[in-house]
Amino acid sequence: DGGITQSPKYLFRKEGQNVTLSCEQNLNHDAMYWYRQDPGQGLRLIYYSQIVNDFQKGDIAEGYSVSREKKESFPLTVTSAQKNPTAFYLCASSIGRRYEQYFGPGTRLTVT
Amino acid sequence: GIQVEQSPPDLILQEGANSTLRCNFSDSVNNLQWFHQNPWGQLINLFYIPSGTKQNGRLSATTVATERYSLLYISSSQTTDSGVYFCAVDSNDMRFGAGTRLTVKP
């Protein structure tokens, strides 16, 4: 059963702690993406990766970090430097950089 | 960067009615996608349509790239069509509109 999985679905953290969100895909896609969605708004691009061991900043990369050590995995770390980390985080993948993107179910992060 | 505007922001329909959602964008794009976000937050792919017209059941979409807009048509709407519809365009990076929130009443 091919798809994109994100875990956990809900995540709660105290302010000042780093937290890592998981994204795994078994679609054999080269490109992967992280987006952030705030209530009532569209998605904004945080980071993307076109290939293993390479990634690029999106519009709102400050306070976030990523790694791409395996084709199937693209974890996102929300660091304590992110000023307003509470949001809904969505991971996506595509065959290549300009192709149709497919999304995972998302992780809702709450930082208090 | 490229601007993406969706209209209307909110739409309330009676079950069985038809609707048209619009997406305007400010520059040329490499691709354009329409998504439906369900109440649980999952984004469901509707159309990948950088140009032309596509149909899938009760839904169809048209993109006129030269005039920088796309339209999503929903016919014979059902309560399960409720949710937020997003247009996303790719020029240098993927940009999402703010969405159209559709409510279909029984």
Backbone of each chain as ProteinMPNN parsed JSONL, in Angstrom:
{"seq_chain_A": "DGGITQSPKYLFRKEGQNVTLSCEQNLNHDAMYWYRQDPGQGLRLIYYSQIVNDFQKGDIAEGYSVSREKKESFPLTVTSAQKNPTAFYLCASSIGRRYEQYFGPGTRLTVT", "coords_chain_A": {"N_chain_A": [[0.851, -1.182, 0.0], [0.972, 1.913, -1.156], [2.182, 5.144, -0.144], [2.255, 8.195, 1.85], [3.431, 8.674, 5.035], [2.995, 10.246, 8.171], [4.141, 10.929, 11.38], [3.972, 11.777, 14.873], [0.311, 11.981, 14.879], [-0.699, 13.96, 16.516], [1.128, 16.26, 18.513], [2.671, 17.376, 21.408], [4.519, 19.857, 23.035], [6.816, 21.467, 25.285], [7.675, 24.896, 25.489], [10.854, 25.891, 24.207], [11.929, 23.428, 23.77], [13.383, 21.25, 21.346], [11.814, 19.581, 18.588], [11.136, 16.723, 16.6], [9.596, 15.94, 13.573], [8.212, 13.264, 11.797], [8.428, 12.007, 8.451], [7.662, 9.738, 6.007], [7.926, 8.048, 2.889], [6.789, 5.654, 0.493], [6.7, 5.716, -2.211], [8.663, 5.878, -4.012], [9.515, 8.38, -4.751], [11.513, 11.147, -5.799], [11.561, 13.816, -4.914], [10.822, 15.697, -1.977], [8.859, 17.505, 0.469], [8.226, 20.027, 2.964], [5.563, 21.643, 4.547], [3.887, 24.326, 6.205], [0.854, 25.024, 7.896], [-1.266, 27.479, 9.023], [-4.135, 28.341, 11.061], [-7.008, 28.832, 9.041], [-5.601, 29.57, 6.807], [-3.598, 29.261, 3.758], [-1.086, 26.85, 2.664], [2.395, 27.078, 3.497], [5.695, 26.947, 2.231], [8.347, 25.266, 3.795], [10.835, 23.743, 3.682], [12.451, 21.98, 0.986], [13.444, 18.999, -0.789], [15.244, 17.742, -3.44], [16.69, 15.536, -3.945], [18.527, 12.828, -2.455], [20.545, 13.778, 0.32], [20.517, 16.452, -0.282], [19.017, 19.632, 0.108], [16.78, 22.448, 0.11], [16.032, 25.782, 1.213], [12.741, 27.004, 1.861], [10.099, 29.438, 1.858], [9.81, 30.025, 4.58], [11.933, 29.136, 6.317], [13.355, 29.726, 8.638], [14.26, 28.791, 11.897], [13.752, 26.136, 11.585], [14.974, 22.824, 10.735], [16.223, 20.303, 8.484], [16.854, 16.954, 7.238], [18.116, 14.676, 4.759], [18.795, 11.783, 4.473], [18.051, 9.35, 3.523], [16.193, 8.154, 0.711], [13.523, 7.657, 1.231], [12.825, 9.106, 3.466], [12.258, 12.14, 5.254], [12.817, 13.957, 7.658], [11.663, 16.603, 9.803], [12.9, 19.073, 11.915], [11.75, 21.081, 14.457], [12.998, 23.798, 15.876], [14.014, 25.396, 18.987], [14.343, 27.968, 18.281], [12.354, 28.72, 16.601], [9.832, 30.99, 16.494], [7.04, 30.889, 16.691], [5.835, 28.101, 16.877], [3.527, 26.496, 16.966], [1.327, 24.832, 14.952], [-0.065, 23.296, 11.961], [1.543, 20.733, 10.342], [2.564, 19.655, 7.188], [3.67, 17.111, 5.062], [4.949, 16.39, 1.837], [5.365, 14.662, -1.324], [6.888, 14.139, -4.577], [7.376, 12.948, -7.956], [9.381, 14.341, -9.238], [10.886, 17.61, -9.119], [9.053, 19.486, -10.321], [6.671, 18.239, -10.546], [3.435, 16.639, -9.964], [2.293, 16.947, -6.65], [1.926, 14.941, -3.712], [0.274, 14.486, -0.638], [0.912, 13.823, 2.863], [-0.894, 12.85, 5.91], [-0.502, 14.778, 7.853], [0.804, 16.507, 10.808], [-0.213, 17.76, 13.88], [1.126, 20.206, 15.752], [1.539, 21.379, 18.988], [2.778, 23.852, 21.0], [3.512, 24.842, 24.214]], "CA_chain_A": [[0.0, 0.0, 0.0], [1.877, 3.039, -1.275], [1.695, 6.399, 0.382], [3.106, 9.033, 2.685], [3.01, 8.599, 6.432], [3.55, 11.237, 9.092], [3.853, 10.578, 12.767], [2.63, 11.353, 15.262], [-0.761, 12.831, 14.364], [-0.716, 15.113, 17.431], [2.373, 16.351, 19.263], [2.655, 18.473, 22.383], [5.862, 20.123, 23.565], [7.021, 22.679, 26.068], [8.506, 25.919, 24.844], [12.281, 25.731, 24.457], [12.374, 22.083, 23.386], [13.358, 20.897, 19.93], [10.953, 18.437, 18.314], [11.319, 16.22, 15.238], [8.421, 15.368, 12.937], [8.615, 12.215, 10.865], [7.754, 11.865, 7.165], [8.174, 8.602, 5.25], [7.15, 7.719, 1.693], [7.213, 4.437, -0.22], [6.274, 5.928, -3.589], [9.895, 5.984, -4.808], [9.623, 9.743, -5.241], [12.792, 11.801, -5.526], [11.393, 15.106, -4.245], [9.991, 15.753, -0.772], [8.586, 18.879, 0.867], [7.547, 20.32, 4.214], [4.744, 22.849, 4.562], [3.229, 24.714, 7.46], [-0.455, 25.632, 7.703], [-1.86, 28.139, 10.189], [-5.603, 28.307, 10.94], [-7.67, 29.694, 8.064], [-4.676, 30.022, 5.77], [-3.032, 28.261, 2.874], [0.171, 26.237, 3.082], [3.63, 27.788, 3.163], [6.8, 26.011, 2.075], [9.434, 25.406, 4.773], [12.017, 23.183, 3.036], [12.226, 20.898, 0.043], [14.619, 18.218, -1.16], [15.067, 17.142, -4.761], [17.466, 14.304, -4.035], [19.178, 12.481, -1.183], [21.67, 14.602, 0.773], [20.392, 17.822, -0.773], [17.738, 20.268, 0.433], [16.765, 23.889, -0.107], [15.083, 26.532, 2.04], [11.552, 27.594, 1.275], [9.8, 30.81, 2.27], [9.771, 30.25, 6.035], [12.845, 28.128, 6.861], [13.986, 30.122, 9.897], [13.803, 28.066, 13.076], [13.539, 24.743, 11.211], [16.062, 22.14, 10.056], [15.834, 19.036, 7.873], [17.904, 16.083, 6.72], [17.609, 13.734, 3.749], [19.828, 10.742, 4.413], [17.475, 8.253, 2.758], [15.198, 8.622, -0.265], [12.163, 7.493, 1.75], [12.599, 9.801, 4.727], [12.6, 13.577, 5.233], [12.358, 14.475, 8.955], [11.719, 18.056, 10.055], [13.09, 19.458, 13.308], [11.309, 22.42, 14.845], [13.936, 24.142, 16.94], [13.544, 26.387, 19.954], [14.468, 29.296, 17.661], [11.119, 29.031, 15.862], [9.126, 31.848, 17.455], [5.629, 30.537, 16.824], [5.847, 26.775, 16.246], [2.235, 25.814, 16.977], [0.775, 24.848, 13.597], [-0.305, 22.009, 11.319], [2.671, 20.511, 9.443], [2.248, 18.693, 6.145], [4.772, 16.63, 4.238], [4.513, 15.98, 0.506], [6.415, 14.138, -2.207], [6.563, 14.108, -5.998], [8.367, 12.213, -8.749], [10.47, 15.284, -9.408], [10.663, 18.943, -8.552], [7.942, 20.25, -10.898], [5.57, 17.324, -10.817], [2.289, 16.626, -9.051], [2.657, 16.644, -5.271], [0.994, 14.148, -2.925], [0.461, 14.892, 0.747], [0.639, 12.968, 4.002], [-2.046, 13.267, 6.718], [-0.17, 15.929, 8.683], [1.036, 16.464, 12.259], [-0.595, 19.005, 14.576], [2.09, 20.487, 16.828], [1.158, 22.418, 19.947], [3.869, 24.199, 21.913], [2.993, 25.718, 25.278]], "C_chain_A": [[0.886, 1.232, 0.0], [1.299, 4.299, -0.692], [2.737, 7.133, 1.187], [2.563, 8.966, 4.108], [3.72, 9.675, 7.236], [3.181, 10.803, 10.512], [4.569, 11.543, 13.701], [1.568, 12.266, 14.657], [-0.872, 14.107, 15.208], [0.558, 15.08, 18.262], [2.309, 17.582, 20.159], [4.051, 18.628, 22.957], [5.85, 21.393, 24.394], [7.912, 23.625, 25.27], [9.97, 25.7, 25.203], [12.826, 24.374, 24.079], [12.376, 21.966, 21.867], [12.435, 19.685, 19.76], [11.116, 18.037, 16.853], [10.052, 15.534, 14.755], [8.876, 14.407, 11.848], [7.787, 12.279, 9.584], [8.435, 10.743, 6.383], [7.288, 8.374, 4.034], [7.699, 6.459, 1.042], [6.758, 4.496, -1.673], [7.458, 6.002, -4.554], [10.037, 7.375, -5.44], [10.97, 10.345, -4.874], [12.623, 13.054, -4.664], [10.457, 14.995, -3.039], [9.947, 17.177, -0.255], [7.993, 18.918, 2.265], [6.837, 21.657, 4.099], [4.201, 23.083, 5.968], [1.896, 25.358, 7.111], [-0.933, 26.205, 9.028], [-3.369, 28.226, 9.976], [-6.146, 29.306, 9.928], [-6.777, 30.163, 6.928], [-4.263, 28.878, 4.848], [-1.72, 27.719, 3.43], [1.352, 27.109, 2.662], [4.8, 26.818, 3.206], [7.92, 26.307, 3.07], [10.762, 24.979, 4.129], [11.569, 22.206, 1.961], [13.554, 20.227, -0.293], [14.336, 17.559, -2.502], [15.741, 15.781, -4.861], [18.116, 14.056, -2.68], [20.384, 13.378, -0.94], [21.665, 16.013, 0.205], [19.041, 18.387, -0.359], [17.911, 21.785, 0.315], [15.749, 24.551, 0.814], [13.899, 26.999, 1.207], [11.36, 28.999, 1.828], [9.987, 31.064, 3.759], [10.682, 29.264, 6.759], [13.414, 28.475, 8.233], [13.378, 29.383, 11.081], [13.52, 26.597, 12.809], [14.826, 24.156, 10.638], [15.556, 20.807, 9.53], [17.079, 18.218, 7.562], [17.279, 15.176, 5.68], [18.695, 12.686, 3.519], [19.36, 9.534, 3.621], [16.404, 8.808, 1.827], [13.802, 8.636, 0.34], [11.828, 8.437, 2.892], [13.064, 11.251, 4.667], [12.111, 14.198, 6.555], [12.583, 15.98, 9.083], [11.895, 18.293, 11.555], [12.65, 20.901, 13.509], [12.162, 22.81, 16.042], [13.326, 25.189, 17.872], [13.645, 27.806, 19.395], [13.227, 29.693, 16.867], [10.188, 29.754, 16.824], [7.673, 31.455, 17.674], [5.407, 29.157, 16.214], [4.509, 26.053, 16.202], [1.579, 25.964, 15.619], [0.506, 23.421, 13.162], [0.792, 21.841, 10.263], [2.352, 19.375, 8.482], [3.484, 18.382, 5.324], [4.197, 16.194, 2.893], [5.686, 15.374, -0.254], [5.932, 14.184, -3.646], [7.68, 13.386, -6.73], [9.612, 13.067, -8.942], [9.995, 16.654, -9.009], [9.409, 19.632, -9.064], [6.69, 19.401, -11.105], [4.506, 17.361, -9.716], [2.73, 16.181, -7.662], [1.525, 15.884, -4.581], [1.32, 14.356, -1.452], [0.188, 13.766, 1.741], [-0.497, 13.542, 4.827], [-1.77, 14.426, 7.656], [0.066, 15.614, 10.146], [0.643, 17.809, 12.844], [0.32, 19.167, 15.777], [1.555, 21.622, 17.684], [2.305, 22.624, 20.913], [3.335, 25.196, 22.933], [4.099, 26.144, 26.24]], "O_chain_A": [[1.487, 1.57, 1.02], [0.088, 4.517, -0.729], [3.914, 6.773, 1.217], [1.374, 9.179, 4.342], [4.892, 9.973, 7.008], [2.06, 10.373, 10.786], [5.634, 12.064, 13.372], [1.911, 13.237, 13.983], [-1.108, 15.194, 14.68], [1.016, 14.012, 18.67], [1.943, 18.674, 19.724], [4.691, 17.642, 23.324], [4.998, 22.267, 24.228], [8.772, 23.207, 24.495], [10.299, 25.369, 26.342], [14.04, 24.172, 24.061], [11.501, 22.502, 21.186], [12.293, 18.869, 20.671], [11.221, 18.892, 15.974], [9.503, 14.664, 15.431], [9.796, 14.696, 11.082], [6.592, 12.569, 9.624], [9.638, 10.795, 6.128], [6.065, 8.487, 4.114], [8.906, 6.221, 1.035], [6.469, 3.47, -2.29], [7.277, 6.167, -5.761], [10.605, 7.522, -6.522], [11.506, 10.096, -3.794], [13.445, 13.323, -3.788], [9.444, 14.296, -3.078], [10.861, 17.966, -0.495], [7.34, 17.97, 2.701], [7.394, 22.651, 3.634], [4.081, 22.168, 6.783], [1.801, 26.135, 6.162], [-0.996, 25.498, 10.033], [-3.836, 28.189, 8.837], [-5.787, 30.484, 9.952], [-7.153, 31.056, 6.168], [-4.534, 27.706, 5.111], [-1.298, 28.085, 4.527], [1.322, 27.78, 1.63], [4.89, 25.974, 4.098], [8.384, 27.441, 3.18], [11.699, 25.774, 4.047], [10.461, 21.671, 2.01], [14.629, 20.799, -0.112], [13.311, 16.899, -2.676], [15.419, 14.975, -5.734], [18.238, 14.968, -1.862], [21.139, 13.697, -1.858], [22.691, 16.693, 0.211], [18.026, 17.699, -0.462], [19.016, 22.32, 0.408], [14.728, 23.954, 1.155], [14.027, 27.338, 0.031], [12.319, 29.667, 2.216], [10.289, 32.187, 4.164], [10.252, 28.621, 7.717], [13.912, 27.588, 8.925], [12.16, 29.348, 11.256], [13.092, 25.879, 13.713], [15.67, 24.886, 10.119], [14.592, 20.245, 10.051], [18.203, 18.718, 7.614], [16.073, 14.928, 5.7], [19.408, 12.704, 2.516], [20.178, 8.774, 3.104], [15.78, 9.825, 2.131], [12.989, 9.502, 0.019], [10.66, 8.563, 3.258], [14.118, 11.558, 4.11], [11.095, 14.892, 6.565], [13.543, 16.542, 8.554], [11.128, 17.773, 12.365], [13.114, 21.814, 12.825], [12.05, 22.206, 17.109], [12.282, 25.777, 17.588], [13.091, 28.741, 19.973], [13.063, 30.857, 16.501], [9.798, 29.199, 17.851], [7.136, 31.678, 18.759], [4.838, 29.058, 15.127], [4.371, 25.079, 15.462], [1.302, 27.078, 15.176], [0.802, 22.465, 13.879], [0.957, 22.697, 9.395], [1.934, 18.29, 8.887], [4.242, 19.275, 4.943], [3.078, 15.685, 2.829], [6.845, 15.549, 0.121], [4.732, 14.259, -3.911], [8.783, 13.227, -6.208], [10.741, 12.589, -8.828], [8.845, 16.839, -8.61], [8.746, 20.317, -8.285], [5.753, 19.83, -11.779], [4.664, 18.022, -8.69], [3.436, 15.185, -7.504], [0.344, 16.136, -4.82], [2.487, 14.399, -1.063], [-0.638, 12.885, 1.504], [-1.021, 14.606, 4.496], [-2.706, 15.006, 8.205], [-0.401, 14.6, 10.664], [1.091, 18.859, 12.384], [0.29, 18.36, 16.706], [1.17, 22.679, 17.182], [2.753, 21.683, 21.569], [2.787, 26.241, 22.583], [3.84, 26.881, 27.192]]}, "seq_chain_B": "GIQVEQSPPDLILQEGANSTLRCNFSDSVNNLQWFHQNPWGQLINLFYIPSGTKQNGRLSATTVATERYSLLYISSSQTTDSGVYFCAVDSNDMRFGAGTRLTVKP", "coords_chain_B": {"N_chain_B": [[7.345, 37.726, -5.26], [5.205, 35.219, -6.809], [1.7, 35.85, -6.819], [-1.279, 34.42, -5.505], [-4.671, 34.252, -5.825], [-7.767, 33.338, -4.529], [-11.225, 32.892, -5.148], [-14.768, 32.577, -4.429], [-14.035, 33.522, -0.973], [-15.628, 32.189, 0.866], [-18.328, 29.9, 0.563], [-21.622, 28.916, 0.443], [-23.814, 26.334, -0.161], [-26.804, 24.717, -1.301], [-27.505, 21.275, -1.186], [-27.061, 19.59, -4.248], [-26.779, 21.801, -5.849], [-24.82, 23.707, -8.263], [-21.412, 24.886, -8.599], [-18.765, 27.333, -9.03], [-15.382, 27.759, -8.608], [-12.709, 30.037, -8.357], [-9.322, 30.713, -9.369], [-6.833, 32.987, -9.463], [-3.667, 33.965, -10.747], [-0.478, 35.629, -10.621], [1.668, 35.465, -12.359], [3.496, 33.637, -14.898], [3.259, 30.052, -14.804], [4.646, 26.808, -13.934], [3.24, 24.553, -13.201], [-0.06, 23.671, -12.0], [-2.169, 22.901, -9.334], [-5.209, 21.571, -7.981], [-6.674, 21.104, -4.816], [-8.553, 19.349, -2.316], [-9.235, 19.932, 1.002], [-10.001, 17.952, 3.634], [-12.164, 17.7, 6.607], [-10.415, 16.636, 8.504], [-7.982, 17.51, 7.833], [-6.522, 16.361, 5.801], [-5.053, 16.637, 2.622], [-6.413, 16.258, -0.481], [-5.741, 15.229, -3.694], [-7.098, 16.786, -6.505], [-6.96, 17.814, -9.189], [-4.279, 17.987, -11.508], [-3.246, 20.455, -13.392], [-1.825, 22.269, -15.477], [-2.584, 23.505, -17.825], [-5.431, 23.732, -20.056], [-8.348, 21.535, -19.996], [-9.867, 19.337, -17.671], [-11.735, 16.509, -16.544], [-13.381, 14.842, -13.864], [-15.61, 12.802, -12.892], [-18.091, 14.416, -11.081], [-16.653, 16.701, -10.927], [-14.786, 19.223, -12.574], [-12.087, 20.951, -14.22], [-10.561, 23.906, -15.461], [-7.8, 25.471, -16.903], [-6.529, 28.499, -17.961], [-3.738, 29.384, -19.042], [-2.502, 31.511, -20.356], [-4.051, 33.652, -19.659], [-3.873, 33.581, -16.999], [-5.482, 32.22, -15.01], [-7.503, 29.811, -13.265], [-10.258, 27.565, -13.13], [-12.474, 25.783, -11.047], [-15.01, 23.504, -11.284], [-17.88, 22.379, -9.662], [-20.37, 20.108, -9.829], [-23.787, 19.271, -9.101], [-23.666, 19.267, -6.179], [-22.663, 17.63, -3.122], [-23.038, 16.809, 0.371], [-20.672, 15.776, 1.259], [-18.817, 17.105, -0.222], [-18.101, 19.304, 1.166], [-15.693, 21.441, 2.75], [-12.347, 22.745, 2.446], [-11.112, 24.227, -0.47], [-8.184, 24.31, -2.261], [-6.057, 26.09, -4.433], [-2.947, 25.646, -5.973], [0.074, 26.888, -7.199], [2.983, 26.529, -9.206], [5.775, 28.3, -9.654], [8.634, 29.415, -9.187], [8.716, 28.219, -6.656], [6.252, 26.208, -4.908], [3.173, 27.787, -4.509], [0.446, 28.466, -2.463], [-2.998, 29.364, -2.631], [-5.305, 31.167, -0.467], [-7.537, 29.686, -0.166], [-10.911, 28.372, -0.689], [-13.672, 28.125, 1.294], [-16.023, 25.723, 1.364], [-19.357, 25.003, 2.076], [-21.778, 22.608, 2.062], [-25.142, 22.226, 2.336], [-27.624, 19.961, 3.574]], "CA_chain_B": [[6.985, 36.394, -5.703], [3.906, 35.077, -7.448], [0.518, 35.989, -5.962], [-2.373, 33.516, -5.849], [-5.911, 34.715, -5.195], [-8.907, 32.463, -4.739], [-12.523, 33.487, -4.847], [-14.949, 33.41, -3.246], [-13.418, 32.941, 0.221], [-16.606, 31.3, 1.482], [-19.439, 29.575, -0.326], [-22.604, 28.031, 1.069], [-24.698, 25.814, -1.19], [-27.76, 23.664, -0.98], [-27.165, 20.024, -1.873], [-27.581, 19.52, -5.607], [-26.439, 23.011, -6.608], [-23.53, 23.75, -8.945], [-20.584, 26.022, -8.17], [-17.504, 27.585, -9.727], [-14.346, 28.365, -7.773], [-11.735, 30.67, -9.243], [-7.952, 30.913, -8.897], [-6.05, 33.909, -10.3], [-2.257, 34.021, -10.384], [0.087, 36.882, -11.117], [2.797, 35.265, -13.26], [3.433, 32.343, -15.572], [3.502, 28.95, -13.873], [5.031, 25.521, -14.507], [2.109, 23.662, -13.03], [-1.133, 24.138, -11.132], [-2.931, 21.808, -8.757], [-6.362, 21.817, -7.107], [-6.78, 20.158, -3.715], [-9.654, 19.454, -1.357], [-8.791, 19.597, 2.353], [-11.165, 17.469, 4.38], [-12.201, 18.23, 7.987], [-9.307, 16.094, 9.285], [-6.766, 18.172, 7.393], [-5.889, 15.666, 4.679], [-5.165, 17.259, 1.303], [-6.731, 15.264, -1.501], [-5.486, 15.742, -5.047], [-8.241, 16.8, -7.412], [-6.47, 17.963, -10.558], [-2.97, 18.542, -11.871], [-3.776, 21.025, -14.628], [-1.13, 23.501, -15.862], [-3.339, 24.14, -18.906], [-6.465, 22.882, -20.618], [-9.537, 21.139, -19.239], [-9.949, 17.945, -17.242], [-12.97, 16.176, -15.83], [-13.358, 13.638, -13.052], [-16.931, 12.675, -12.283], [-18.84, 15.672, -10.964], [-15.713, 17.811, -10.88], [-13.961, 19.518, -13.741], [-11.228, 22.114, -14.036], [-10.012, 24.528, -16.663], [-6.752, 26.464, -16.677], [-6.144, 29.313, -19.109], [-2.443, 29.86, -18.562], [-2.176, 32.801, -20.967], [-4.805, 34.686, -18.944], [-3.475, 33.427, -15.588], [-6.528, 31.825, -14.088], [-8.025, 28.457, -13.335], [-11.599, 27.42, -12.577], [-12.882, 24.451, -10.605], [-16.467, 23.378, -11.323], [-18.468, 21.272, -8.914], [-21.776, 19.978, -10.203], [-24.641, 18.438, -8.226], [-22.864, 19.178, -4.959], [-23.078, 16.735, -2.043], [-22.529, 17.269, 1.67], [-19.277, 15.323, 1.384], [-17.954, 18.059, -0.921], [-17.737, 20.37, 2.104], [-14.278, 21.5, 3.112], [-11.624, 23.88, 1.866], [-10.51, 23.929, -1.759], [-6.98, 25.102, -2.488], [-5.316, 26.134, -5.684], [-1.511, 25.816, -5.723], [0.788, 27.086, -8.452], [4.424, 26.344, -9.11], [6.635, 29.064, -10.553], [9.913, 28.976, -8.617], [8.293, 27.301, -5.599], [4.806, 26.023, -4.865], [2.455, 28.806, -3.737], [-0.956, 28.146, -2.256], [-3.95, 30.409, -2.319], [-5.865, 31.115, 0.889], [-8.586, 28.676, -0.151], [-12.349, 28.65, -0.671], [-14.348, 27.22, 2.228], [-17.331, 25.335, 0.823], [-20.284, 24.298, 2.954], [-22.944, 22.107, 1.337], [-26.192, 21.909, 3.316], [-28.564, 18.945, 3.072]], "C_chain_B": [[5.577, 36.367, -6.278], [2.786, 35.191, -6.413], [-0.576, 35.056, -6.459], [-3.614, 33.966, -5.095], [-7.051, 33.776, -5.551], [-10.191, 33.181, -4.373], [-13.634, 32.494, -5.171], [-14.236, 32.796, -2.041], [-14.336, 31.943, 0.921], [-17.777, 31.107, 0.529], [-20.344, 28.583, 0.389], [-23.615, 27.636, -0.002], [-25.713, 24.848, -0.592], [-27.342, 22.426, -1.772], [-27.83, 20.0, -3.243], [-27.233, 20.714, -6.463], [-25.07, 22.852, -7.268], [-22.737, 24.953, -8.456], [-19.333, 26.119, -9.021], [-16.561, 28.318, -8.785], [-13.255, 28.881, -8.713], [-10.391, 30.824, -8.555], [-7.255, 31.819, -9.907], [-4.605, 33.905, -9.824], [-1.551, 35.096, -11.198], [1.229, 36.713, -12.121], [2.649, 33.902, -13.936], [3.856, 31.233, -14.617], [3.902, 27.691, -14.64], [3.933, 24.482, -14.332], [1.111, 24.267, -12.063], [-1.896, 22.913, -10.636], [-4.122, 22.354, -7.986], [-6.416, 20.694, -6.075], [-8.081, 20.407, -2.955], [-9.091, 19.048, 0.003], [-10.018, 19.194, 3.165], [-11.11, 17.952, 5.832], [-11.059, 17.713, 8.867], [-7.958, 16.656, 8.834], [-6.069, 17.524, 6.206], [-6.129, 16.425, 3.376], [-5.333, 16.175, 0.253], [-6.532, 15.896, -2.868], [-6.752, 15.663, -5.886], [-7.768, 16.826, -8.858], [-5.039, 18.5, -10.558], [-3.186, 19.11, -13.261], [-3.063, 22.338, -14.967], [-1.795, 24.235, -17.025], [-4.426, 23.18, -19.358], [-7.593, 22.568, -19.662], [-9.471, 19.661, -18.91], [-11.268, 17.733, -16.512], [-12.775, 14.888, -15.069], [-14.688, 13.562, -12.325], [-17.68, 13.989, -12.286], [-17.944, 16.903, -10.958], [-15.021, 17.974, -12.227], [-13.168, 20.778, -13.463], [-10.735, 22.595, -15.383], [-8.955, 25.527, -16.246], [-6.454, 27.166, -17.994], [-4.854, 30.012, -18.72], [-2.106, 31.248, -19.113], [-2.894, 33.941, -20.267], [-4.657, 34.546, -17.438], [-4.655, 33.204, -14.656], [-6.891, 30.372, -14.312], [-9.382, 28.43, -12.646], [-11.845, 25.965, -12.198], [-14.405, 24.437, -10.55], [-16.901, 22.16, -10.505], [-19.944, 21.216, -9.285], [-22.487, 19.047, -9.228], [-23.98, 18.193, -6.887], [-23.516, 18.274, -3.91], [-22.467, 17.233, -0.736], [-21.069, 16.87, 1.873], [-18.3, 16.208, 0.607], [-17.502, 19.192, 0.004], [-16.263, 20.274, 2.483], [-13.654, 22.727, 2.471], [-10.943, 23.427, 0.578], [-9.341, 24.882, -1.989], [-6.498, 24.967, -3.926], [-3.852, 26.342, -5.315], [-0.809, 25.914, -7.064], [2.284, 26.992, -8.21], [5.101, 27.236, -10.142], [8.073, 28.748, -10.158], [9.679, 27.953, -7.503], [6.776, 27.204, -5.614], [4.19, 27.098, -3.978], [0.991, 28.42, -3.673], [-1.774, 29.418, -2.115], [-4.48, 30.223, -0.902], [-7.04, 30.158, 0.984], [-9.992, 29.236, -0.267], [-12.992, 27.632, 0.259], [-15.76, 26.966, 1.726], [-18.128, 24.574, 1.871], [-21.495, 23.905, 2.122], [-23.959, 21.635, 2.354], [-27.171, 20.904, 2.73], [-29.952, 19.531, 2.832]], "O_chain_B": [[4.854, 37.363, -6.239], [2.903, 34.699, -5.29], [-0.784, 34.909, -7.663], [-3.606, 34.051, -3.866], [-7.272, 33.46, -6.72], [-10.242, 33.966, -3.427], [-13.485, 31.665, -6.068], [-13.863, 31.624, -2.101], [-13.867, 30.964, 1.503], [-18.163, 32.015, -0.207], [-19.893, 27.546, 0.876], [-24.199, 28.493, -0.666], [-25.502, 24.255, 0.466], [-26.877, 22.537, -2.906], [-29.004, 20.343, -3.385], [-27.373, 20.658, -7.685], [-24.273, 21.992, -6.892], [-23.31, 25.922, -7.957], [-18.895, 25.151, -9.642], [-16.902, 29.365, -8.235], [-12.927, 28.252, -9.718], [-10.31, 31.035, -7.345], [-7.106, 31.455, -11.073], [-4.349, 33.848, -8.621], [-1.962, 35.429, -12.309], [1.711, 37.699, -12.677], [1.772, 33.116, -13.578], [4.694, 31.436, -13.738], [3.563, 27.517, -15.811], [3.72, 23.636, -15.201], [1.402, 25.255, -11.389], [-2.225, 22.012, -11.407], [-4.066, 23.442, -7.414], [-6.236, 19.518, -6.391], [-8.626, 21.511, -2.952], [-8.537, 17.958, 0.15], [-10.944, 19.982, 3.357], [-10.116, 18.55, 6.245], [-10.772, 18.322, 9.897], [-6.918, 16.312, 9.395], [-5.118, 18.088, 5.665], [-7.257, 16.806, 3.064], [-4.493, 15.285, 0.121], [-7.08, 16.958, -3.163], [-7.396, 14.617, -5.97], [-8.132, 15.961, -9.655], [-4.654, 19.333, -9.738], [-3.3, 18.35, -14.223], [-3.631, 23.412, -14.767], [-1.6, 25.438, -17.196], [-4.366, 21.98, -19.09], [-7.775, 23.243, -18.648], [-9.078, 18.838, -19.737], [-11.836, 18.662, -15.939], [-12.108, 13.963, -15.533], [-14.872, 14.178, -11.276], [-17.885, 14.605, -13.332], [-18.438, 18.03, -10.983], [-14.716, 17.001, -12.918], [-13.52, 21.573, -12.592], [-10.52, 21.815, -16.311], [-9.176, 26.337, -15.345], [-6.167, 26.527, -19.007], [-4.873, 31.097, -18.14], [-1.498, 32.064, -18.42], [-2.412, 35.073, -20.273], [-5.253, 35.313, -16.682], [-4.813, 33.897, -13.65], [-6.636, 29.786, -15.364], [-9.626, 29.178, -11.698], [-11.475, 25.043, -12.926], [-15.018, 25.252, -9.86], [-16.355, 21.066, -10.647], [-20.678, 22.181, -9.073], [-21.881, 18.165, -8.619], [-23.756, 17.047, -6.499], [-24.74, 18.17, -3.823], [-21.495, 17.989, -0.743], [-20.325, 17.551, 2.579], [-17.086, 16.073, 0.762], [-16.605, 19.957, -0.352], [-15.675, 19.193, 2.53], [-14.353, 23.631, 2.013], [-10.286, 22.386, 0.538], [-9.493, 26.102, -1.919], [-6.53, 23.896, -4.531], [-3.55, 27.14, -4.428], [-1.066, 25.115, -7.965], [2.778, 27.337, -7.136], [5.024, 26.981, -11.344], [8.678, 27.865, -10.766], [10.373, 26.939, -7.429], [6.097, 28.01, -6.25], [4.619, 27.302, -2.842], [0.372, 28.092, -4.685], [-1.314, 30.414, -1.558], [-4.149, 29.25, -0.224], [-7.498, 29.845, 2.083], [-10.239, 30.408, 0.015], [-12.876, 26.425, 0.046], [-16.587, 27.877, 1.669], [-17.635, 23.622, 2.474], [-22.162, 24.762, 1.544], [-23.673, 20.741, 3.151], [-27.514, 20.972, 1.55], [-30.861, 18.815, 2.411]]}, "name": "protein", "num_of_chains": 2, "seq": "DGGITQSPKYLFRKEGQNVTLSCEQNLNHDAMYWYRQDPGQGLRLIYYSQIVNDFQKGDIAEGYSVSREKKESFPLTVTSAQKNPTAFYLCASSIGRRYEQYFGPGTRLTVTGIQVEQSPPDLILQEGANSTLRCNFSDSVNNLQWFHQNPWGQLINLFYIPSGTKQNGRLSATTVATERYSLLYISSSQTTDSGVYFCAVDSNDMRFGAGTRLTVKP"}
